[in-house]
Amino acid sequence: YAIIQRVNGVEVSDWDTLMGALRDKPVMRGQRRFAVFELGHGAGEVVLDYDEALAAHGRIAKNYGIPADGAFFRLGK
């Protein structure tokens, strides 16, 4: 397993920091937004396309009956 050290360049120390980094600081590459999870112990990084992640989140929430206010992955406040 690997520990997340940073999300979108923000050092993660707690849940609120992680969620704030996802919500407020997407990494822009051209016109596309990405979430970049930097892993500890030299384990590399995981990069997710925001639009694809949001679409997947919607499908997962629908399939498993997760209410709209239970969203994990969102942009904007």
All heavy atoms as a GROMACS GRO file, in nm:
protein
  598
    1TYR      N    1   0.083  -0.118   0.000
    1TYR     CA    2   0.000   0.000   0.000
    1TYR      C    3   0.087   0.123   0.000
    1TYR      O    4   0.206   0.116   0.028
    1TYR     CB    5  -0.095  -0.001   0.120
    1TYR     CG    6  -0.025   0.015   0.253
    1TYR    CD1    7  -0.011   0.142   0.307
    1TYR    CD2    8   0.025  -0.093   0.325
    1TYR    CE1    9   0.052   0.160   0.429
    1TYR    CE2   10   0.088  -0.077   0.446
    1TYR     CZ   11   0.101   0.050   0.497
    1TYR     OH   12   0.163   0.068   0.617
    2ALA      N   13   0.029   0.237  -0.034
    2ALA     CA   14   0.103   0.363  -0.036
    2ALA      C   15   0.021   0.470   0.036
    2ALA      O   16  -0.102   0.465   0.039
    2ALA     CB   17   0.129   0.407  -0.180
    3ILE      N   18   0.090   0.564   0.092
    3ILE     CA   19   0.027   0.675   0.164
    3ILE      C   20   0.028   0.798   0.075
    3ILE      O   21   0.129   0.830   0.012
    3ILE     CB   22   0.102   0.703   0.295
    3ILE    CG1   23   0.092   0.582   0.387
    3ILE    CG2   24   0.050   0.829   0.363
    3ILE    CD1   25   0.178   0.590   0.510
    4ILE      N   26  -0.083   0.868   0.070
    4ILE     CA   27  -0.091   0.992  -0.007
    4ILE      C   28  -0.021   1.103   0.071
    4ILE      O   29  -0.056   1.131   0.185
    4ILE     CB   30  -0.237   1.031  -0.035
    4ILE    CG1   31  -0.305   0.925  -0.121
    4ILE    CG2   32  -0.245   1.168  -0.102
    4ILE    CD1   33  -0.454   0.944  -0.136
    5GLN      N   34   0.080   1.164   0.008
    5GLN     CA   35   0.151   1.275   0.071
    5GLN      C   36   0.095   1.409   0.029
    5GLN      O   37   0.080   1.499   0.110
    5GLN     CB   38   0.300   1.270   0.038
    5GLN     CG   39   0.375   1.167   0.116
    5GLN     CD   40   0.525   1.186   0.100
    5GLN    OE1   41   0.575   1.200  -0.010
    5GLN    NE2   42   0.594   1.188   0.212
    6ARG      N   43   0.067   1.423  -0.101
    6ARG     CA   44   0.017   1.549  -0.154
    6ARG      C   45  -0.094   1.522  -0.254
    6ARG      O   46  -0.093   1.421  -0.324
    6ARG     CB   47   0.129   1.626  -0.226
    6ARG     CG   48   0.234   1.681  -0.134
    6ARG     CD   49   0.340   1.760  -0.215
    6ARG     NE   50   0.450   1.793  -0.130
    6ARG     CZ   51   0.547   1.710  -0.092
    6ARG    NH1   52   0.547   1.586  -0.136
    6ARG    NH2   53   0.643   1.749  -0.012
    7VAL      N   54  -0.186   1.616  -0.260
    7VAL     CA   55  -0.290   1.613  -0.362
    7VAL      C   56  -0.287   1.749  -0.431
    7VAL      O   57  -0.296   1.853  -0.364
    7VAL     CB   58  -0.430   1.587  -0.301
    7VAL    CG1   59  -0.538   1.602  -0.406
    7VAL    CG2   60  -0.435   1.449  -0.238
    8ASN      N   61  -0.267   1.746  -0.561
    8ASN     CA   62  -0.260   1.870  -0.641
    8ASN      C   63  -0.158   1.968  -0.584
    8ASN      O   64  -0.178   2.089  -0.581
    8ASN     CB   65  -0.397   1.934  -0.653
    8ASN     CG   66  -0.496   1.844  -0.725
    8ASN    OD1   67  -0.457   1.750  -0.792
    8ASN    ND2   68  -0.623   1.873  -0.710
    9GLY      N   69  -0.045   1.914  -0.534
    9GLY     CA   70   0.063   1.995  -0.481
    9GLY      C   71   0.046   2.039  -0.337
    9GLY      O   72   0.135   2.102  -0.281
   10VAL      N   73  -0.066   2.006  -0.274
   10VAL     CA   74  -0.094   2.044  -0.136
   10VAL      C   75  -0.063   1.926  -0.044
   10VAL      O   76  -0.113   1.816  -0.065
   10VAL     CB   77  -0.243   2.086  -0.119
   10VAL    CG1   78  -0.274   2.116   0.027
   10VAL    CG2   79  -0.275   2.204  -0.208
   11GLU      N   80   0.022   1.949   0.057
   11GLU     CA   81   0.053   1.843   0.152
   11GLU      C   82  -0.073   1.807   0.231
   11GLU      O   83  -0.142   1.894   0.284
   11GLU     CB   84   0.164   1.887   0.246
   11GLU     CG   85   0.216   1.771   0.328
   11GLU     CD   86   0.353   1.796   0.386
   11GLU    OE1   87   0.426   1.882   0.333
   11GLU    OE2   88   0.386   1.728   0.484
   12VAL      N   89  -0.101   1.679   0.238
   12VAL     CA   90  -0.222   1.630   0.302
   12VAL      C   91  -0.190   1.589   0.446
   12VAL      O   92  -0.106   1.503   0.470
   12VAL     CB   93  -0.282   1.510   0.225
   12VAL    CG1   94  -0.400   1.451   0.300
   12VAL    CG2   95  -0.324   1.554   0.086
   13SER      N   96  -0.262   1.653   0.540
   13SER     CA   97  -0.243   1.618   0.681
   13SER      C   98  -0.372   1.567   0.743
   13SER      O   99  -0.368   1.507   0.851
   13SER     CB  100  -0.194   1.741   0.759
   13SER     OG  101  -0.286   1.848   0.744
   14ASP      N  102  -0.485   1.591   0.676
   14ASP     CA  103  -0.613   1.544   0.729
   14ASP      C  104  -0.716   1.542   0.616
   14ASP      O  105  -0.688   1.583   0.503
   14ASP     CB  106  -0.661   1.632   0.845
   14ASP     CG  107  -0.671   1.779   0.810
   14ASP    OD1  108  -0.715   1.812   0.698
   14ASP    OD2  109  -0.637   1.863   0.894
   15TRP      N  110  -0.834   1.491   0.647
   15TRP     CA  111  -0.941   1.477   0.548
   15TRP      C  112  -0.980   1.610   0.486
   15TRP      O  113  -0.999   1.620   0.364
   15TRP     CB  114  -1.062   1.411   0.616
   15TRP     CG  115  -1.176   1.385   0.523
   15TRP    CD1  116  -1.291   1.456   0.513
   15TRP    CD2  117  -1.186   1.281   0.426
   15TRP    NE1  118  -1.372   1.404   0.417
   15TRP    CE2  119  -1.310   1.294   0.361
   15TRP    CE3  120  -1.102   1.178   0.386
   15TRP    CZ2  121  -1.352   1.209   0.260
   15TRP    CZ3  122  -1.144   1.093   0.286
   15TRP    CH2  123  -1.267   1.109   0.225
   16ASP      N  124  -0.993   1.714   0.569
   16ASP     CA  125  -1.035   1.845   0.517
   16ASP      C  126  -0.934   1.902   0.418
   16ASP      O  127  -0.973   1.962   0.317
   16ASP     CB  128  -1.058   1.944   0.632
   16ASP     CG  129  -1.181   1.910   0.715
   16ASP    OD1  130  -1.272   1.844   0.661
   16ASP    OD2  131  -1.185   1.949   0.832
   17THR      N  132  -0.806   1.883   0.445
   17THR     CA  133  -0.702   1.929   0.353
   17THR      C  134  -0.711   1.854   0.221
   17THR      O  135  -0.703   1.913   0.114
   17THR     CB  136  -0.562   1.911   0.415
   17THR    OG1  137  -0.557   1.978   0.540
   17THR    CG2  138  -0.454   1.966   0.324
   18LEU      N  139  -0.729   1.724   0.228
   18LEU     CA  140  -0.742   1.643   0.107
   18LEU      C  141  -0.862   1.689   0.025
   18LEU      O  142  -0.850   1.713  -0.096
   18LEU     CB  143  -0.757   1.495   0.144
   18LEU     CG  144  -0.765   1.400   0.025
   18LEU    CD1  145  -0.693   1.270   0.058
   18LEU    CD2  146  -0.909   1.369  -0.011
   19MET      N  147  -0.976   1.705   0.088
   19MET     CA  148  -1.097   1.746   0.016
   19MET      C  149  -1.084   1.887  -0.041
   19MET      O  150  -1.129   1.914  -0.151
   19MET     CB  151  -1.219   1.735   0.107
   19MET     CG  152  -1.251   1.591   0.149
   19MET     SD  153  -1.268   1.478   0.010
   19MET     CE  154  -1.419   1.539  -0.062
   20GLY      N  155  -1.021   1.977   0.034
   20GLY     CA  156  -1.000   2.113  -0.015
   20GLY      C  157  -0.909   2.115  -0.136
   20GLY      O  158  -0.934   2.188  -0.232
   21ALA      N  159  -0.804   2.034  -0.136
   21ALA     CA  160  -0.713   2.027  -0.250
   21ALA      C  161  -0.785   1.973  -0.373
   21ALA      O  162  -0.766   2.022  -0.484
   21ALA     CB  163  -0.592   1.942  -0.217
   22LEU      N  164  -0.869   1.872  -0.354
   22LEU     CA  165  -0.946   1.818  -0.467
   22LEU      C  166  -1.045   1.922  -0.520
   22LEU      O  167  -1.060   1.938  -0.640
   22LEU     CB  168  -1.023   1.693  -0.424
   22LEU     CG  169  -0.944   1.566  -0.413
   22LEU    CD1  170  -1.031   1.454  -0.357
   22LEU    CD2  171  -0.886   1.525  -0.548
   23ARG      N  172  -1.110   1.991  -0.428
   23ARG     CA  173  -1.216   2.085  -0.466
   23ARG      C  174  -1.160   2.213  -0.528
   23ARG      O  175  -1.212   2.263  -0.627
   23ARG     CB  176  -1.298   2.118  -0.342
   23ARG     CG  177  -1.415   2.213  -0.367
   23ARG     CD  178  -1.485   2.251  -0.238
   23ARG     NE  179  -1.391   2.324  -0.152
   23ARG     CZ  180  -1.360   2.286  -0.027
   23ARG    NH1  181  -1.415   2.180   0.028
   23ARG    NH2  182  -1.274   2.356   0.044
   24ASP      N  183  -1.054   2.267  -0.470
   24ASP     CA  184  -1.012   2.404  -0.502
   24ASP      C  185  -0.888   2.416  -0.589
   24ASP      O  186  -0.860   2.525  -0.638
   24ASP     CB  187  -0.985   2.481  -0.372
   24ASP     CG  188  -1.107   2.489  -0.283
   24ASP    OD1  189  -1.220   2.484  -0.336
   24ASP    OD2  190  -1.090   2.502  -0.160
   25LYS      N  191  -0.811   2.311  -0.606
   25LYS     CA  192  -0.682   2.326  -0.672
   25LYS      C  193  -0.655   2.220  -0.779
   25LYS      O  194  -0.555   2.149  -0.772
   25LYS     CB  195  -0.571   2.321  -0.568
   25LYS     CG  196  -0.583   2.430  -0.464
   25LYS     CD  197  -0.458   2.442  -0.382
   25LYS     CE  198  -0.469   2.548  -0.277
   25LYS     NZ  199  -0.488   2.681  -0.325
   26PRO      N  200  -0.742   2.209  -0.879
   26PRO     CA  201  -0.711   2.112  -0.984
   26PRO      C  202  -0.583   2.150  -1.058
   26PRO      O  203  -0.549   2.268  -1.067
   26PRO     CB  204  -0.832   2.119  -1.076
   26PRO     CG  205  -0.890   2.253  -1.053
   26PRO     CD  206  -0.863   2.286  -0.910
   27VAL      N  207  -0.512   2.052  -1.106
   27VAL     CA  208  -0.392   2.074  -1.187
   27VAL      C  209  -0.439   2.089  -1.332
   27VAL      O  210  -0.507   2.002  -1.384
   27VAL     CB  211  -0.294   1.956  -1.172
   27VAL    CG1  212  -0.179   1.970  -1.269
   27VAL    CG2  213  -0.245   1.947  -1.028
   28MET      N  214  -0.404   2.201  -1.392
   28MET     CA  215  -0.445   2.228  -1.530
   28MET      C  216  -0.333   2.185  -1.625
   28MET      O  217  -0.217   2.219  -1.604
   28MET     CB  218  -0.475   2.376  -1.550
   28MET     CG  219  -0.587   2.430  -1.462
   28MET     SD  220  -0.747   2.350  -1.488
   28MET     CE  221  -0.783   2.398  -1.656
   29ARG      N  222  -0.372   2.110  -1.727
   29ARG     CA  223  -0.280   2.074  -1.835
   29ARG      C  224  -0.356   2.104  -1.963
   29ARG      O  225  -0.447   2.031  -1.999
   29ARG     CB  226  -0.238   1.929  -1.826
   29ARG     CG  227  -0.153   1.904  -1.702
   29ARG     CD  228  -0.098   1.766  -1.695
   29ARG     NE  229  -0.021   1.751  -1.571
   29ARG     CZ  230   0.006   1.636  -1.514
   29ARG    NH1  231  -0.034   1.524  -1.570
   29ARG    NH2  232   0.075   1.631  -1.402
   30GLY      N  233  -0.321   2.216  -2.025
   30GLY     CA  234  -0.400   2.266  -2.137
   30GLY      C  235  -0.535   2.309  -2.083
   30GLY      O  236  -0.544   2.382  -1.985
   31GLN      N  237  -0.641   2.263  -2.145
   31GLN     CA  238  -0.777   2.296  -2.102
   31GLN      C  239  -0.837   2.190  -2.010
   31GLN      O  240  -0.952   2.200  -1.971
   31GLN     CB  241  -0.868   2.313  -2.225
   31GLN     CG  242  -0.828   2.429  -2.314
   31GLN     CD  243  -0.843   2.562  -2.242
   31GLN    OE1  244  -0.940   2.587  -2.173
   31GLN    NE2  245  -0.744   2.648  -2.259
   32ARG      N  246  -0.759   2.089  -1.975
   32ARG     CA  247  -0.812   1.978  -1.894
   32ARG      C  248  -0.767   1.991  -1.750
   32ARG      O  249  -0.659   2.041  -1.720
   32ARG     CB  250  -0.766   1.846  -1.953
   32ARG     CG  251  -0.825   1.830  -2.094
   32ARG     CD  252  -0.792   1.701  -2.154
   32ARG     NE  253  -0.863   1.595  -2.082
   32ARG     CZ  254  -0.857   1.469  -2.116
   32ARG    NH1  255  -0.785   1.431  -2.219
   32ARG    NH2  256  -0.921   1.378  -2.047
   33ARG      N  257  -0.853   1.943  -1.660
   33ARG     CA  258  -0.826   1.947  -1.515
   33ARG      C  259  -0.794   1.806  -1.468
   33ARG      O  260  -0.861   1.709  -1.505
   33ARG     CB  261  -0.948   1.998  -1.439
   33ARG     CG  262  -0.991   2.136  -1.481
   33ARG     CD  263  -1.123   2.172  -1.421
   33ARG     NE  264  -1.225   2.080  -1.473
   33ARG     CZ  265  -1.353   2.086  -1.441
   33ARG    NH1  266  -1.395   2.178  -1.358
   33ARG    NH2  267  -1.439   2.002  -1.492
   34PHE      N  268  -0.695   1.797  -1.379
   34PHE     CA  269  -0.654   1.668  -1.326
   34PHE      C  270  -0.640   1.675  -1.175
   34PHE      O  271  -0.610   1.781  -1.119
   34PHE     CB  272  -0.520   1.625  -1.386
   34PHE     CG  273  -0.526   1.597  -1.533
   34PHE    CD1  274  -0.508   1.699  -1.625
   34PHE    CD2  275  -0.554   1.470  -1.580
   34PHE    CE1  276  -0.515   1.674  -1.761
   34PHE    CE2  277  -0.563   1.444  -1.716
   34PHE     CZ  278  -0.543   1.546  -1.806
   35ALA      N  279  -0.659   1.561  -1.111
   35ALA     CA  280  -0.627   1.544  -0.969
   35ALA      C  281  -0.500   1.460  -0.965
   35ALA      O  282  -0.496   1.351  -1.022
   35ALA     CB  283  -0.740   1.472  -0.895
   36VAL      N  284  -0.396   1.512  -0.899
   36VAL     CA  285  -0.269   1.442  -0.892
   36VAL      C  286  -0.244   1.403  -0.746
   36VAL      O  287  -0.234   1.489  -0.659
   36VAL     CB  288  -0.154   1.530  -0.945
   36VAL    CG1  289  -0.022   1.456  -0.934
   36VAL    CG2  290  -0.181   1.572  -1.089
   37PHE      N  291  -0.237   1.273  -0.723
   37PHE     CA  292  -0.210   1.218  -0.591
   37PHE      C  293  -0.064   1.173  -0.589
   37PHE      O  294  -0.027   1.080  -0.660
   37PHE     CB  295  -0.300   1.097  -0.563
   37PHE     CG  296  -0.446   1.129  -0.562
   37PHE    CD1  297  -0.519   1.134  -0.679
   37PHE    CD2  298  -0.511   1.154  -0.442
   37PHE    CE1  299  -0.654   1.163  -0.678
   37PHE    CE2  300  -0.646   1.183  -0.440
   37PHE     CZ  301  -0.717   1.188  -0.559
   38GLU      N  302   0.019   1.242  -0.507
   38GLU     CA  303   0.160   1.205  -0.493
   38GLU      C  304   0.171   1.109  -0.375
   38GLU      O  305   0.126   1.141  -0.264
   38GLU     CB  306   0.245   1.329  -0.469
   38GLU     CG  307   0.242   1.426  -0.586
   38GLU     CD  308   0.314   1.555  -0.555
   38GLU    OE1  309   0.428   1.550  -0.504
   38GLU    OE2  310   0.254   1.661  -0.579
   39LEU      N  311   0.229   0.993  -0.401
   39LEU     CA  312   0.237   0.888  -0.301
   39LEU      C  313   0.372   0.891  -0.230
   39LEU      O  314   0.474   0.928  -0.289
   39LEU     CB  315   0.214   0.752  -0.367
   39LEU     CG  316   0.086   0.742  -0.450
   39LEU    CD1  317   0.079   0.608  -0.519
   39LEU    CD2  318  -0.037   0.768  -0.365
   40GLY      N  319   0.372   0.850  -0.106
   40GLY     CA  320   0.493   0.848  -0.025
   40GLY      C  321   0.584   0.731  -0.057
   40GLY      O  322   0.549   0.641  -0.133
   41HIS      N  323   0.703   0.735  -0.001
   41HIS     CA  324   0.802   0.627  -0.011
   41HIS      C  325   0.840   0.596  -0.155
   41HIS      O  326   0.863   0.481  -0.191
   41HIS     CB  327   0.752   0.500   0.059
   41HIS     CG  328   0.707   0.524   0.199
   41HIS    ND1  329   0.794   0.560   0.300
   41HIS    CD2  330   0.584   0.521   0.254
   41HIS    CE1  331   0.726   0.577   0.412
   41HIS    NE2  332   0.598   0.554   0.387
   42GLY      N  333   0.842   0.701  -0.239
   42GLY     CA  334   0.884   0.683  -0.378
   42GLY      C  335   0.791   0.599  -0.462
   42GLY      O  336   0.831   0.544  -0.564
   43ALA      N  337   0.664   0.590  -0.421
   43ALA     CA  338   0.567   0.505  -0.492
   43ALA      C  339   0.508   0.571  -0.616
   43ALA      O  340   0.426   0.511  -0.684
   43ALA     CB  341   0.456   0.463  -0.397
   44GLY      N  342   0.548   0.695  -0.646
   44GLY     CA  343   0.502   0.760  -0.768
   44GLY      C  344   0.378   0.845  -0.746
   44GLY      O  345   0.357   0.900  -0.637
   45GLU      N  346   0.296   0.853  -0.851
   45GLU     CA  347   0.176   0.934  -0.843
   45GLU      C  348   0.063   0.868  -0.921
   45GLU      O  349   0.085   0.785  -1.007
   45GLU     CB  350   0.200   1.077  -0.894
   45GLU     CG  351   0.235   1.087  -1.039
   45GLU     CD  352   0.264   1.230  -1.084
   45GLU    OE1  353   0.299   1.316  -1.002
   45GLU    OE2  354   0.254   1.255  -1.205
   46VAL      N  355  -0.059   0.910  -0.885
   46VAL     CA  356  -0.179   0.867  -0.955
   46VAL      C  357  -0.244   0.993  -1.009
   46VAL      O  358  -0.264   1.089  -0.934
   46VAL     CB  359  -0.277   0.793  -0.860
   46VAL    CG1  360  -0.407   0.760  -0.930
   46VAL    CG2  361  -0.210   0.668  -0.803
   47VAL      N  362  -0.277   0.994  -1.137
   47VAL     CA  363  -0.336   1.112  -1.200
   47VAL      C  364  -0.474   1.074  -1.253
   47VAL      O  365  -0.488   0.977  -1.328
   47VAL     CB  366  -0.247   1.164  -1.316
   47VAL    CG1  367  -0.311   1.286  -1.381
   47VAL    CG2  368  -0.107   1.196  -1.264
   48LEU      N  369  -0.575   1.149  -1.211
   48LEU     CA  370  -0.712   1.126  -1.255
   48LEU      C  371  -0.764   1.248  -1.329
   48LEU      O  372  -0.748   1.361  -1.282
   48LEU     CB  373  -0.805   1.100  -1.135
   48LEU     CG  374  -0.772   0.982  -1.045
   48LEU    CD1  375  -0.870   0.979  -0.928
   48LEU    CD2  376  -0.777   0.852  -1.123
   49ASP      N  377  -0.826   1.227  -1.443
   49ASP     CA  378  -0.893   1.333  -1.516
   49ASP      C  379  -1.020   1.369  -1.440
   49ASP      O  380  -1.100   1.281  -1.408
   49ASP     CB  381  -0.926   1.283  -1.657
   49ASP     CG  382  -0.998   1.387  -1.739
   49ASP    OD1  383  -1.119   1.410  -1.713
   49ASP    OD2  384  -0.935   1.442  -1.831
   50TYR      N  385  -1.039   1.497  -1.406
   50TYR     CA  386  -1.154   1.538  -1.326
   50TYR      C  387  -1.286   1.501  -1.392
   50TYR      O  388  -1.376   1.448  -1.328
   50TYR     CB  389  -1.153   1.690  -1.302
   50TYR     CG  390  -1.090   1.730  -1.171
   50TYR    CD1  391  -0.954   1.750  -1.161
   50TYR    CD2  392  -1.168   1.748  -1.057
   50TYR    CE1  393  -0.896   1.787  -1.041
   50TYR    CE2  394  -1.112   1.785  -0.938
   50TYR     CZ  395  -0.975   1.805  -0.931
   50TYR     OH  396  -0.919   1.842  -0.812
   51ASP      N  397  -1.300   1.530  -1.522
   51ASP     CA  398  -1.428   1.502  -1.589
   51ASP      C  399  -1.460   1.353  -1.590
   51ASP      O  400  -1.573   1.312  -1.565
   51ASP     CB  401  -1.428   1.560  -1.730
   51ASP     CG  402  -1.424   1.712  -1.730
   51ASP    OD1  403  -1.477   1.773  -1.634
   51ASP    OD2  404  -1.368   1.769  -1.824
   52GLU      N  405  -1.358   1.271  -1.615
   52GLU     CA  406  -1.380   1.127  -1.614
   52GLU      C  407  -1.410   1.077  -1.472
   52GLU      O  408  -1.496   0.989  -1.454
   52GLU     CB  409  -1.259   1.055  -1.671
   52GLU     CG  410  -1.243   1.078  -1.820
   52GLU     CD  411  -1.120   1.010  -1.878
   52GLU    OE1  412  -1.068   0.915  -1.815
   52GLU    OE2  413  -1.078   1.051  -1.987
   53ALA      N  414  -1.342   1.132  -1.373
   53ALA     CA  415  -1.367   1.091  -1.235
   53ALA      C  416  -1.507   1.131  -1.190
   53ALA      O  417  -1.576   1.054  -1.122
   53ALA     CB  418  -1.262   1.152  -1.141
   54LEU      N  419  -1.550   1.251  -1.230
   54LEU     CA  420  -1.685   1.295  -1.194
   54LEU      C  421  -1.791   1.207  -1.259
   54LEU      O  422  -1.891   1.171  -1.196
   54LEU     CB  423  -1.706   1.441  -1.233
   54LEU     CG  424  -1.632   1.543  -1.147
   54LEU    CD1  425  -1.636   1.680  -1.212
   54LEU    CD2  426  -1.688   1.547  -1.007
   55ALA      N  427  -1.770   1.170  -1.385
   55ALA     CA  428  -1.864   1.082  -1.454
   55ALA      C  429  -1.869   0.945  -1.387
   55ALA      O  430  -1.977   0.889  -1.364
   55ALA     CB  431  -1.826   1.068  -1.602
   56ALA      N  432  -1.752   0.892  -1.352
   56ALA     CA  433  -1.747   0.762  -1.284
   56ALA      C  434  -1.815   0.770  -1.148
   56ALA      O  435  -1.888   0.680  -1.108
   56ALA     CB  436  -1.602   0.715  -1.269
   57HIS      N  437  -1.792   0.881  -1.077
   57HIS     CA  438  -1.854   0.898  -0.946
   57HIS      C  439  -2.007   0.895  -0.959
   57HIS      O  440  -2.075   0.831  -0.879
   57HIS     CB  441  -1.810   1.030  -0.882
   57HIS     CG  442  -1.873   1.054  -0.750
   57HIS    ND1  443  -1.825   0.996  -0.635
   57HIS    CD2  444  -1.981   1.127  -0.714
   57HIS    CE1  445  -1.902   1.033  -0.534
   57HIS    NE2  446  -1.997   1.112  -0.579
   58GLY      N  447  -2.059   0.963  -1.061
   58GLY     CA  448  -2.204   0.963  -1.083
   58GLY      C  449  -2.257   0.823  -1.107
   58GLY      O  450  -2.361   0.784  -1.052
   59ARG      N  451  -2.187   0.745  -1.189
   59ARG     CA  452  -2.231   0.607  -1.215
   59ARG      C  453  -2.225   0.522  -1.089
   59ARG      O  454  -2.316   0.446  -1.060
   59ARG     CB  455  -2.145   0.545  -1.325
   59ARG     CG  456  -2.168   0.600  -1.463
   59ARG     CD  457  -2.097   0.520  -1.570
   59ARG     NE  458  -1.955   0.499  -1.545
   59ARG     CZ  459  -1.857   0.582  -1.583
   59ARG    NH1  460  -1.888   0.694  -1.646
   59ARG    NH2  461  -1.732   0.553  -1.557
   60ILE      N  462  -2.118   0.535  -1.014
   60ILE     CA  463  -2.102   0.456  -0.892
   60ILE      C  464  -2.209   0.494  -0.791
   60ILE      O  465  -2.270   0.408  -0.728
   60ILE     CB  466  -1.960   0.476  -0.832
   60ILE    CG1  467  -1.857   0.414  -0.927
   60ILE    CG2  468  -1.950   0.418  -0.693
   60ILE    CD1  469  -1.715   0.456  -0.898
   61ALA      N  470  -2.233   0.624  -0.773
   61ALA     CA  471  -2.336   0.670  -0.679
   61ALA      C  472  -2.472   0.615  -0.717
   61ALA      O  473  -2.548   0.568  -0.631
   61ALA     CB  474  -2.339   0.823  -0.674
   62LYS      N  475  -2.504   0.618  -0.846
   62LYS     CA  476  -2.632   0.566  -0.893
   62LYS      C  477  -2.641   0.416  -0.870
   62LYS      O  478  -2.742   0.366  -0.817
   62LYS     CB  479  -2.650   0.598  -1.041
   62LYS     CG  480  -2.782   0.551  -1.096
   62LYS     CD  481  -2.795   0.586  -1.243
   62LYS     CE  482  -2.926   0.531  -1.299
   62LYS     NZ  483  -2.936   0.554  -1.442
   63ASN      N  484  -2.538   0.342  -0.905
   63ASN     CA  485  -2.539   0.196  -0.891
   63ASN      C  486  -2.552   0.150  -0.746
   63ASN      O  487  -2.611   0.047  -0.719
   63ASN     CB  488  -2.414   0.135  -0.952
   63ASN     CG  489  -2.411   0.141  -1.102
   63ASN    OD1  490  -2.514   0.163  -1.167
   63ASN    ND2  491  -2.294   0.125  -1.160
   64TYR      N  492  -2.494   0.226  -0.654
   64TYR     CA  493  -2.492   0.184  -0.513
   64TYR      C  494  -2.583   0.267  -0.424
   64TYR      O  495  -2.577   0.256  -0.302
   64TYR     CB  496  -2.348   0.186  -0.462
   64TYR     CG  497  -2.266   0.080  -0.530
   64TYR    CD1  498  -2.185   0.110  -0.638
   64TYR    CD2  499  -2.271  -0.053  -0.489
   64TYR    CE1  500  -2.112   0.013  -0.704
   64TYR    CE2  501  -2.198  -0.151  -0.553
   64TYR     CZ  502  -2.119  -0.118  -0.660
   64TYR     OH  503  -2.047  -0.215  -0.725
   65GLY      N  504  -2.666   0.353  -0.483
   65GLY     CA  505  -2.764   0.428  -0.406
   65GLY      C  506  -2.704   0.530  -0.311
   65GLY      O  507  -2.760   0.556  -0.205
   66ILE      N  508  -2.593   0.590  -0.350
   66ILE     CA  509  -2.530   0.692  -0.266
   66ILE      C  510  -2.604   0.824  -0.290
   66ILE      O  511  -2.616   0.868  -0.404
   66ILE     CB  512  -2.381   0.707  -0.300
   66ILE    CG1  513  -2.309   0.574  -0.273
   66ILE    CG2  514  -2.318   0.821  -0.221
   66ILE    CD1  515  -2.168   0.569  -0.327
   67PRO      N  516  -2.655   0.891  -0.185
   67PRO     CA  517  -2.728   1.017  -0.204
   67PRO      C  518  -2.636   1.127  -0.256
   67PRO      O  519  -2.514   1.123  -0.236
   67PRO     CB  520  -2.781   1.050  -0.065
   67PRO     CG  521  -2.695   0.973   0.029
   67PRO     CD  522  -2.646   0.853  -0.045
   68ALA      N  523  -2.695   1.226  -0.321
   68ALA     CA  524  -2.618   1.336  -0.380
   68ALA      C  525  -2.531   1.407  -0.278
   68ALA      O  526  -2.420   1.448  -0.308
   68ALA     CB  527  -2.712   1.436  -0.447
   69ASP      N  528  -2.580   1.421  -0.155
   69ASP     CA  529  -2.500   1.490  -0.054
   69ASP      C  530  -2.388   1.402   0.001
   69ASP      O  531  -2.307   1.446   0.080
   69ASP     CB  532  -2.588   1.543   0.059
   69ASP     CG  533  -2.659   1.432   0.136
   69ASP    OD1  534  -2.655   1.316   0.095
   69ASP    OD2  535  -2.719   1.465   0.239
   70GLY      N  536  -2.379   1.278  -0.043
   70GLY     CA  537  -2.272   1.188   0.000
   70GLY      C  538  -2.156   1.187  -0.097
   70GLY      O  539  -2.070   1.101  -0.091
   71ALA      N  540  -2.152   1.284  -0.189
   71ALA     CA  541  -2.049   1.287  -0.291
   71ALA      C  542  -1.911   1.303  -0.231
   71ALA      O  543  -1.889   1.385  -0.142
   71ALA     CB  544  -2.077   1.400  -0.390
   72PHE      N  545  -1.819   1.226  -0.279
   72PHE     CA  546  -1.679   1.232  -0.236
   72PHE      C  547  -1.598   1.326  -0.325
   72PHE      O  548  -1.513   1.398  -0.280
   72PHE     CB  549  -1.616   1.092  -0.239
   72PHE     CG  550  -1.469   1.091  -0.219
   72PHE    CD1  551  -1.415   1.111  -0.094
   72PHE    CD2  552  -1.383   1.072  -0.325
   72PHE    CE1  553  -1.278   1.111  -0.074
   72PHE    CE2  554  -1.246   1.072  -0.307
   72PHE     CZ  555  -1.193   1.092  -0.181
   73PHE      N  556  -1.627   1.325  -0.453
   73PHE     CA  557  -1.543   1.393  -0.550
   73PHE      C  558  -1.622   1.503  -0.618
   73PHE      O  559  -1.711   1.476  -0.698
   73PHE     CB  560  -1.496   1.289  -0.653
   73PHE     CG  561  -1.383   1.337  -0.738
   73PHE    CD1  562  -1.254   1.327  -0.691
   73PHE    CD2  563  -1.405   1.390  -0.861
   73PHE    CE1  564  -1.147   1.370  -0.770
   73PHE    CE2  565  -1.301   1.434  -0.940
   73PHE     CZ  566  -1.172   1.423  -0.894
   74ARG      N  567  -1.593   1.628  -0.584
   74ARG     CA  568  -1.664   1.743  -0.642
   74ARG      C  569  -1.567   1.855  -0.672
   74ARG      O  570  -1.465   1.867  -0.608
   74ARG     CB  571  -1.763   1.801  -0.541
   74ARG     CG  572  -1.874   1.718  -0.507
   74ARG     CD  573  -1.968   1.800  -0.421
   74ARG     NE  574  -2.065   1.709  -0.368
   74ARG     CZ  575  -2.117   1.716  -0.249
   74ARG    NH1  576  -2.083   1.811  -0.168
   74ARG    NH2  577  -2.203   1.628  -0.210
   75LEU      N  578  -1.609   1.942  -0.760
   75LEU     CA  579  -1.535   2.065  -0.786
   75LEU      C  580  -1.619   2.182  -0.738
   75LEU      O  581  -1.741   2.178  -0.743
   75LEU     CB  582  -1.511   2.084  -0.936
   75LEU     CG  583  -1.397   2.003  -0.996
   75LEU    CD1  584  -1.394   2.026  -1.146
   75LEU    CD2  585  -1.265   2.043  -0.935
   76GLY      N  586  -1.554   2.288  -0.697
   76GLY     CA  587  -1.624   2.409  -0.654
   76GLY      C  588  -1.684   2.393  -0.516
   76GLY      O  589  -1.697   2.286  -0.463
   77LYS      N  590  -1.714   2.507  -0.457
   77LYS     CA  591  -1.770   2.506  -0.321
   77LYS      C  592  -1.920   2.501  -0.324
   77LYS      O  593  -1.985   2.535  -0.415
   77LYS     CB  594  -1.724   2.628  -0.245
   77LYS     CG  595  -1.576   2.620  -0.216
   77LYS     CD  596  -1.533   2.734  -0.127
   77LYS     CE  597  -1.386   2.716  -0.095
   77LYS     NZ  598  -1.334   2.810  -0.006
   0.00000   0.00000   0.00000
